[in-house]
Structures are given as C-alpha cells and as structure tokens.
Amino acid sequence: MTIAVDAMGGDHGVSVIVPAALQVLAKYSKLQLILVGDQDTLKKELLARHAKNEPRLTIQHASQRVEMDELPAQALRTKKDSSMRVALNLVQSGKAAACVSAGNTGALMATARFVLKTLPGIDRPAIISTFPTTNGTRNMRMLDLGANVDSSAEHLFQFAVMGSVLASAMDNIDQPKVSLLNIGEEAIKGNEQVKQTAILLTQSKALNYFGYIEGDQIYKGEVDVVVCDGFVGNVALKTSEGVAILLGKIIKETFQKNILTKLAALIALPVLKAATKRIDPDRYNGACFIGLQGIVIKSHGGANINAFAHAIEEAIIQVEKKIPQLISNKVEQLLKM
C-alpha cells in the first residue's frame, strides 16, 4: 500500500510530518509513503532523524506550497505544483491509494474535487470525522463538518448514505443508526431543509433512520451517524473544541489553587489520565473528504506527531476497507430502486 503525504501542509510542516511518517512506517511493514514537498527540506529533515535511506519512504518534489490562509480558488489556479496538488495527482494517477494533508482545508477540498472528481451519483463531497461518546464502546461519525454551507435535502440524504456506509465498514456495524441534527426531536421542529431531508430519510429502506437528534445528544452514543449541513456541523465542531479547552483550563486552574488542591490533583492523577486518554483529540484526528473518487484524509493543521500519525492510519484503514468503492456500490443500488 502506498500513501501520498503532503509534507509541507499544516502549522508545523516537516518537523511534525516526517517523524509521524517514520512512526507509522515502523508500525506497518507493508506500507510505503511518498513525502511530497521541497526535496531539499525533506532530505535535510530525514538526515537529521537518521532516516535518509529508509527504503519504504520516497520523496516527490513539489516546488510550491499552499499557505494556510490562501484562498481556495487562488490555490487551485496558481499552485499547480504545490505539495497538495502533486499528492492528489498521485492518487488520481493510481501511484498512491490515498492522500493525507494537514494543509488549508478549503484549498484541499477544492483541489481534491477538481483532481479526483466526485463519485457517480454524488453531487458534493462532505467532511466526516469521528467523535467520542459517553458510551465507551461506541464512537459517532458526523458530517458535513464544513465542506458545504448551503446543502439541499437531496445533498443531506447523500451525506446520510455515505456516512452510513463509512460507519458500517469502519466500525463493523450492520445497520448504523443515522440521525439528523435538529433544534428539537419533534416532527414540527426545524427549517424546511431539515424537514424535507427527514422525509427522504424516512422513505428510504436502505438506511436505518433514527430520527432527529439535538446538539446535547450528539455525544450520548445513541446513534452512529449524525447528518447536518456543513455550516451547522462546523459550528458544532468548533464549539465542542472550545468547550473541551475551557473544561481543561478550569480543571487545571482548580487543582492549582493551593497546596490542598495540588495534593488532591496527585491523588486524582490516574483518573484524570484515564479520562484524558479517552477523549484525547489525537486519537480522533483525521477527517475524511467523503464522496470523492479517491481517499483524502485531512489532518488538523496544528496536529502533533501522534495526531498526524493517526491521520495516516485512518487513510490506511480506509484503503483496506475500500470506502469509495463501497459508497459507489451503495449509491448505484439506490439509483436502481
């Protein structure tokens, strides 16, 4: 299996991406990685990490880099030799089975859609990621997280189909429970977009539709897939991240108030470590651009080494599960019904 890695993307670039790549290579003996970026910079980083002659790691030179604040249209038009574009080209040509990037999200989506195209029957790709839940044995996948901010009911139905297929394959669930994010559980609640989507989901025999779900139920673990428009999904995602940071800061400040609270912190340390590990964002890094004719994994721009390594591992699993093919097959079945 060969995976292309945009080595110049993200906030930290090669200082995180190269060691993450080496970490994953050490874990997967049959994996090959192509680091895409400035060859001199990459060779220097590999030399510094005593990995210059790693046989399963090759460099594909790219003379340009997409900046994190660059407009997607500008990146698509003027950065044809960027590390991002070259990595996606490797997937399109079949030289790589997937692309992993921590670069500019908008530019990555625009370029991926242009280079790889959407699957037959899918109008728009979506961003899907995994979330922890209070049910320790069950994760939840949510989409769209920001690729589309004006989705129609038909688009949301397609998101539901893609999310269901992904959850079924990745989490080994026969009939994933699919829910629609809304401002209430009652049928009368929600805007016209949500109501029309609910009708399509209710009528479909191909999905295990659970009904509406409110924001405070997202993390309960009662459903496997939560569907929403990209505007709503991105707000929910960023709000969740903000709350997590707030809670972490409050807990830290509370334990550091005085000598007694510091002693209490020492006693509670094993419990705190276990809780932190369970919701560790590194474990959930690696969102998928689902609906494309190829696998594209988007890492958080500020990811550390372990987090970026997890994004590469997410790509590995999706390649093994053949996610695009499964989605294509499912959509083809629906079109024949």
Beta strands, then each sheet from edge to edge (+ up, - down):
strand 1: 2-6
strand 2: 32-37
strand 3: 57-61
strand 4: 98-101
strand 5: 126-131
strand 6: 140-143
strand 7: 177-181
strand 8: 208-213
strand 9: 225-227
strand 10: 287-290
strand 11: 295-298
sheet 1: 3+ 2+ 1+ 4+ 11+ 10- 5+ 6- 9- 7- 8-
end
